[in-house]
């Protein structure tokens, strides 16, 4: 029997069972700490900096009743305390106590050790991680958020390094960012421009920049989407948001350049209503140039 002959639904259900078992979703004592996965996830969310109770509930996809029960259980253990927000007494904040901080740290250590053991036991850890990234992006596509970040931030620099590496692989003569007209970071910050990073549960999976010029036009730069997130229309979301920001900044014309070695990028711009124009810069890498009124 070949892989193609196995029912796709059966393959998905097999995957779901494997993940349920590996994550301990059915364990009464997740990682041996005496409480189920749901309570541990709430504790983790608070420990990771999410304090607004409504935000935690939405992040974890819980209904109000279950969220209240999980919080009451953590409060009864002395791990969490909830208080009214100073600016809005109708909203509640959850905070870890000293005991809760210690429990959060214990979970972090155990989870990290378990993840490291899984990678160490696999003959192709990078392939395993790539598969996990693909699945996580697909399952979390509706929770991907676009954040405005400093292009010098760690998340932005990660995306840019991946973007440069991909150009190096795909361009016949490679890619050297020092030879490119790399924009100054301050040209991609408000009020001149913006730098967007697509975040999936805290991890960067895409980026795009808007480089301001004389205030009447701006240039789209460094559009990149992780291979694990391609096909999810994330590039379109990034481009649409850049156009919105351009209008917010009073910029009426956008330009961009690309290379014919990136046919998917050329097709994206043409399909989005961009018009091909003559060369407008002396960057040695691009050979296709576009413009769009916004």
N, C-alpha and C positions, 0 to 999 in steps of 0.2 A: 504493500500500500504506500503510495506517495503522499507527500504533504498536501498536494492539491486535492487528493481524494478524501481527505479527512474533512468532515463537516466544519466550516468556519465557526459556527456557533459553539460547537464542542470545544474547539481550540480556545475560544474566548473564555468559556466557562472553566476550562482547565486552568487558564491563567488566573482567573478570579480566585479560584480555590487556593492556588499556590500563594498568591499575594495575601489572602486572608490568613493563611497558616503562618507565613513568614512574619507578618506584621503583628500577629497575636491578637487579631481583632476579636476573637472569641474567648480569649483567656480571661479568667476571673481576676487574675493577678498579673497584669502586664509587666514584663521584665522582672517578675518576682517582687514587685514593690507593694503588693497588697491592694491594688485597685485596678479596675478595668481600663481598657484603652481610652474610652471616652473621657474619663476624669484626667488621665495622663495628658491627653491632647489639650484640654483646657488649661492645665497647669503649664504646659509647654508654651501655649500661646501667650499667657501672661508673662512668663519668664522671658519670652522673646520681645517683649515691649508692647504688646497689645493690652491696653488697660480698659478701654471702653467696652462695657459688657455687650452692648448691641453689636459692636464691631466684631468682637470675638464670636458671637453667635452666628453672624453672617459669614465670617471667615471659615468656620467649621461646618456650616450648613446645618445647624441645630435649630429645632423649634424652641419657642420660649419656655415651654414647660420642662423639657429635658435640660436646657441650659440652667434653669433655676435649680433643678434637682442636683446637677453636677456641682454647681457652685456651693449649694448648701452642704453637700458632703465634704468638699474641700475646706469649707469654713469650720465644720465640725471637727475636722482633723487638726485645725489650727494652722493650715497651710496658706490660707487666703483670707483676706478681709475685703469687704466691699463698702464703699462710701459714696455719698452723693458728690457729683462733680461741683466744683466751686462756681463755675459759670452757668450751670444749668442743673438745679437740684433734682430735676425729673430724670436725669441720666445718671447711671451708676458707673463707678470705676472699680476694678478689681486689682488688688495689689498682693504680692507675695509677702508673707511674714518671713522672719529670719528662718524659721523651720521650713517654710515653703521654698526659700532660696536654696537651702541645703538639699531638699528633695528634688528640685529642678536640676541641680548640678549632678545628683546621682543618676537621674534619668539620662542626662546628656552623656555622661560617661559610658553608661551601659549601651545606649543606642549607638554611640560612635564605635564602641568595641564590636558590636554585632555587625555593623556595616563593614568595618575593616576585615572581620573574619570572613564575611561573604565574598568580598573581593579577593582576599588571599586564597580562598579555596577554589576560585574559578580560573580555568586555564587561559581565558581571554578577558581580563578585567575591563579593558578599554571598550571592547565590543559589548560587554554587559552594561557598562555605563551608558554607551550610546543608545542601546535599546531602551534602557530606563528613561533616558532623556526624551526619546521619541514618545513613549507611552505617557510620561508625565505631561508633556506639552499637549498631547491630544486630549487627555482627560481633563486638563486644567485650562483649556483654551478660553473658556468663558470667564476665567478669573485672572487672565493676563492684564496687567495694568501698564499704562504708559506714564512714566514719571519724568519730570523735567529735572535733570541733574547737571552739575558742573562737568564739562567734558574731561576734566582732570581727576574726577572721582574714580575710585577703584572699579566700580561697575562699568563706567564708561570706558575706562582704559582697557578693561578686559574685552569688551565688544570691539573696540578699535583694533586691538592686537589680533583678534580672530579675523577681522575684516582684512587687515593688511596681509595676514598669512594666506588667506584664500586668494587674494589677488596675486600673490607671489606664485601660487600653484597654477593659476589659470591663465596668467599672461605669459605669452611665449618667451619674453625676455625677463620674466620675473617682475617684482615690484619693490622699489626702494622709496619709502615714504619721504626720505630726505630730498629726493628729486621731484616730488610732487608738490603742488601748491597747497600744502597742508594749512588749513585755516588756524588762525590764532584762537585760543580758547575763549578769549573775551568777545570775539566776534560771534560766538555761538551761545551767548548769554543775554538775557533781557537787559536793556531794551533793544539791543542790536539784533539778536536772534535767539535761538534756543537749541538745546540738545536733549533729545528724547531717548530714554532707555526703556525697553519693554521688559517688565519684570514678571516672572512666573514663580510665585510663592517664594519671593526673596532672591531669586537667581536671575541674572541678566541673560536674555535670549535674543535681543535685537536692539538696534539703535538707528538713529537718523538725526542729522544736524541741519540747522538753518543758519547760514552765515550771512549776516547783514553787511550791506555795502554802504551806499550813500543815503539810505533811508527810503529810496523809491523802489529798489529791487533787492532781492536776496537770492542766495544760492543754496540749493539742497546739496548736502554733503554727507558722505559716509553712511549710506543706507545699507544695513546688513541685518540678516535674520539667520539665526542658528539653523543648521541643517535639520535639527530635530523639530523645528517649528515651522518649516516651510510647507506650503500648501494650506495653511490656516488663515490666509489673507492678512497676516500680520504686517507685511510690507505695505499693503493698501491702507491699513489703519494708521501706520506711522506717517505715510504721505498725506493722508487726509487731515491728520492732526497738525502737521506742519503748515498746511494751507490755512487751517483755522488760526494758528498762531500768527501767521503772516498778516491776516486780516486784522487781528487784534492789535498788531504793531503798526498798522497803517501802510503796509507794504502791498503794492498792487501787482507786482510782476515777480515771478520766480524763474530761475534758470537752473540748469544742471548739466553735467557732462557725464558720460559713461564710455565704455569701451565695447566694441562689437564682439569681443570675446565673452561678453556677458549677455547673451541673447535674451535671457529671461528678464533682465532689467530693461533692455530696450523695448521689449514687448509690453512690460508693465507700464512704462511711461506713455507709449503710444495709445494703449487701451484706456489710459486715464485722461486722455485729452491734451497731452502735451504736444507741441508743435516743434518739428525739427528746424533748427536755425543754423547759420554759419558759426564757425568757431568763435568763441568770445574770450578765450584766455590762451596762455602759452604753456599750460601744463603738458608735459610730454606724453602722458599716458592716455587721455581720452581721445576718441576719434568720432564720437557722436554727441551732438549738442541739442538741448531742448529748451523751450520756454513755455510758460503758461501764465495767463492773466488770472488773478484770484480776486 
